[in-house]
C-alpha cells in the first residue's frame, strides 16, 4: 500500500488517512507532497483527478478522500468501527459530520502542530463548532464508551477523525474544560505523539500563521 499525503503539520485530512492505516497494522509506504510549495497541485492531480490528499493506492485500487480510505480499510478490518451496531451507526454519523462540517473551526484555527501557544480571535461561529465537538464527546462517553478512554470505549475511526480537532484546540489553547480528560488522552496516545514528532521534524513546511483550510 502507498499513501500519498500532504505535510503532517498542515494536512489534517492526510493525517486522518495515516492514522487509519497505522491502526490497521498493515505495512504501507508514505509519499509526501509539500503543500503550498512548487507544483504541489499538479503532483496531486497526477494521482487523482479530485486534486486532494490523501490518496491510497492499494494494489490496483486507488481510494481518494480520508473517509473513503477509512471505509476501505474497515472492509478489511471491521474492528476499526465499534462492534455494537448502534454505536457503529453513531460513529459513522459523527465522522461524516466532521467530514462535511466544522468549517469555521478550520478557517479560524488553521492546522499547525508547530504553533502551540499561538492565540487567535475565536469567532462566534468557531465557538459554536467547539461547543458542538464538546457535546459530541460528552454524548459518546456517556452513551457508548462504557467508561473507556476513547469515544466508543475502544479506539475507532471516529477518534481518528477527531484527533486533528483535538490538535487544533490544543494548539490555540481553546480546549473546553469539560472535555480536557478526553483531549489529553488523545494527545498522550503513542500514535498521536508519533504524528507530532514527524510534523516537528519536517523541514519543508511554511511557517506562517495561516495556510488555508488544510
C-alpha positions as CSV (number, residue, x, y, z in Angstrom):
1,X,0.0,0.0,0.0
2,X,1.1,3.6,-0.7
3,X,-0.4,6.7,0.9
4,X,0.0,10.0,-0.9
5,X,-0.4,12.7,1.7
6,X,0.4,16.3,2.4
7,X,2.5,17.7,5.3
8,X,1.9,16.0,8.7
9,X,2.0,19.6,10.1
10,X,-0.8,21.1,8.0
11,X,-2.9,18.4,6.3
12,X,-5.4,17.2,8.8
13,X,-7.2,15.2,6.2
14,X,-4.0,13.4,5.3
15,X,-3.3,12.7,8.9
16,X,-6.7,11.1,9.3
17,X,-5.8,8.6,6.5
18,X,-2.4,8.0,8.0
19,X,-4.0,7.3,11.4
20,X,-6.4,4.8,9.9
21,X,-3.6,2.9,8.2
22,X,-1.5,2.9,11.3
23,X,-4.4,1.5,13.3
24,X,-4.9,-1.2,10.6
25,X,-1.5,-2.6,11.3
26,X,-0.7,-3.1,7.6
27,X,2.6,-2.1,6.1
28,X,2.4,0.9,3.9
29,X,4.7,3.5,2.3
30,X,4.2,7.2,2.5
31,X,4.7,9.6,-0.3
32,X,4.6,13.2,0.9
33,X,3.6,16.2,-1.1
34,X,4.8,19.5,0.3
35,X,1.7,21.6,0.4
36,X,1.7,25.2,-0.8
37,X,5.1,24.8,-2.4
38,X,6.1,24.4,-6.1
39,X,4.0,22.3,-8.3
40,X,2.2,20.5,-5.4
41,X,-1.2,20.8,-7.0
42,X,-0.1,19.1,-10.2
43,X,1.6,16.3,-8.1
44,X,-1.8,15.6,-6.5
45,X,-3.7,15.8,-9.8
46,X,-1.3,13.3,-11.3
47,X,-2.5,10.8,-8.7
48,X,-6.2,11.7,-8.6
49,X,-8.4,13.9,-10.6
50,X,-10.1,15.1,-7.4
51,X,-6.9,17.0,-6.7
52,X,-6.9,16.4,-3.0
53,X,-5.0,14.4,-0.5
54,X,-4.9,11.8,1.0
55,X,-4.9,9.2,-1.7
56,X,-4.4,5.5,-1.0
57,X,-3.1,3.1,-3.6
58,X,-3.9,-0.4,-2.6
59,X,-2.7,-2.7,-5.4
60,X,-4.8,-1.9,-8.4
61,X,-7.3,0.1,-6.3
62,X,-7.0,3.8,-5.8
63,X,-9.0,5.4,-3.0
64,X,-9.2,9.2,-2.6
65,X,-10.5,11.0,0.5
66,X,-9.9,10.3,4.1
67,X,-13.3,9.0,4.9
68,X,-13.4,6.7,1.9
69,X,-10.0,5.4,2.9
70,X,-11.3,4.7,6.4
71,X,-14.3,2.7,4.9
72,X,-12.0,0.9,2.5
73,X,-9.7,-0.2,5.4
74,X,-12.7,-1.1,7.6
75,X,-13.8,-3.6,5.0
76,X,-10.6,-5.4,5.7
77,X,-10.5,-4.6,9.4
78,X,-14.1,-4.3,10.7
79,X,-12.7,-3.6,14.2
80,X,-11.9,-0.1,13.1
81,X,-15.5,0.7,13.8
82,X,-17.3,-0.1,17.1
83,X,-18.7,-3.6,17.2
84,X,-22.1,-2.6,18.5
85,X,-24.5,-1.7,15.7
86,X,-25.9,1.3,17.3
87,X,-22.5,2.6,18.3
88,X,-21.2,1.9,14.9
89,X,-24.0,3.9,13.2
90,X,-23.4,6.8,15.7
91,X,-19.7,6.7,15.0
92,X,-20.3,6.9,11.2
93,X,-22.7,9.8,11.7
94,X,-20.3,11.9,13.7
95,X,-17.4,11.0,11.4
96,X,-19.4,12.2,8.4
97,X,-20.4,15.4,10.4
98,X,-16.7,16.1,10.9
99,X,-16.0,15.4,7.2
100,X,-18.6,17.9,6.0
101,X,-18.8,20.4,8.8
102,X,-16.8,22.4,11.3
103,X,-15.9,24.9,8.5
104,X,-15.5,27.9,10.9
105,X,-13.1,25.9,13.1
106,X,-10.9,25.1,10.1
107,X,-10.8,28.7,8.9
108,X,-10.1,30.3,12.3
109,X,-7.9,27.6,13.8
110,X,-5.7,26.5,10.9
111,X,-3.9,23.2,11.3
112,X,-0.4,23.7,12.6
113,X,1.1,21.4,15.2
114,X,4.2,23.5,15.5
115,X,2.3,26.6,16.6
116,X,1.4,25.6,20.2
117,X,0.9,28.7,22.2
118,X,-0.3,30.9,19.4
119,X,-3.5,32.7,20.1
120,X,-6.2,33.8,17.6
121,X,-9.5,35.6,17.8
122,X,-12.3,32.9,18.1
123,X,-15.4,33.9,16.2
124,X,-18.9,33.1,17.4
125,X,-19.1,30.5,14.6
126,X,-15.9,28.8,15.7
127,X,-17.1,28.8,19.3
128,X,-20.3,27.0,18.0
129,X,-18.0,24.4,16.4
130,X,-16.0,23.9,19.6
131,X,-19.2,23.6,21.6
132,X,-20.5,21.0,19.1
133,X,-17.4,19.0,19.5
134,X,-17.6,19.1,23.2
135,X,-21.2,17.9,23.0
136,X,-20.2,15.0,20.8
137,X,-17.5,13.9,23.2
138,X,-19.9,14.2,26.1
139,X,-22.6,12.2,24.4
140,X,-20.2,9.4,23.2
141,X,-18.7,9.0,26.6
142,X,-22.0,8.9,28.4
143,X,-23.8,6.6,25.9
144,X,-21.1,4.4,24.3
145,X,-17.7,4.4,26.0
146,X,-18.5,2.1,28.9
147,X,-16.1,4.2,30.9
148,X,-13.4,3.6,28.3
149,X,-11.0,6.4,27.4
150,X,-12.0,6.6,23.7
151,X,-15.3,7.8,22.3
152,X,-16.7,4.3,22.0
153,X,-14.6,2.6,24.6
154,X,-12.0,1.2,22.1
155,X,-10.0,3.3,19.6
156,X,-12.0,3.7,16.4
157,X,-12.2,5.7,13.2
158,X,-14.3,8.3,15.0
159,X,-11.3,9.1,17.3
160,X,-9.1,9.2,14.2
161,X,-11.4,11.7,12.5
162,X,-11.5,14.0,15.6
163,X,-7.8,13.7,16.6
164,X,-6.9,16.7,14.4
165,X,-9.7,18.7,16.1
166,X,-8.1,17.9,19.5
167,X,-4.8,19.1,18.0
168,X,-6.3,22.4,16.8
169,X,-7.8,23.1,20.2
170,X,-4.5,22.3,21.9
171,X,-2.5,24.5,19.6
172,X,-4.6,27.6,20.2
173,X,-5.4,26.9,23.9
174,X,-9.2,26.7,23.5
175,X,-10.0,23.2,24.8
176,X,-13.2,23.3,26.8
177,X,-12.7,22.2,30.4
178,X,-15.5,19.6,30.1
179,X,-13.5,17.5,27.6
180,X,-10.0,18.1,28.8
181,X,-9.7,14.5,30.0
182,X,-10.6,13.1,26.6
183,X,-8.4,15.5,24.7
184,X,-5.4,14.9,27.0
185,X,-5.9,11.1,26.4
186,X,-5.7,11.7,22.7
187,X,-2.6,13.8,22.9
188,X,-0.9,11.2,25.1
189,X,-1.6,8.3,22.6
190,X,1.7,7.0,21.1
191,X,0.4,7.3,17.5
192,X,-0.5,10.9,18.1
193,X,2.9,11.6,19.7
194,X,4.5,10.0,16.7
195,X,2.5,12.2,14.4
196,X,3.6,15.4,16.3
197,X,7.2,14.2,16.3
198,X,7.2,13.7,12.5
199,X,5.5,17.1,12.0
200,X,8.0,18.8,14.2
201,X,10.9,17.3,12.1
202,X,9.5,18.3,8.7
203,X,11.9,20.7,7.0
204,X,9.7,21.8,4.1
205,X,6.9,23.5,6.0
206,X,6.0,27.1,5.5
207,X,6.0,28.8,8.9
208,X,3.1,31.3,8.8
209,X,0.0,31.8,10.9
210,X,-2.5,30.6,8.3
211,X,-2.2,28.1,5.4
212,X,-5.8,27.8,4.3
213,X,-8.1,25.0,5.3
214,X,-5.8,22.0,5.2
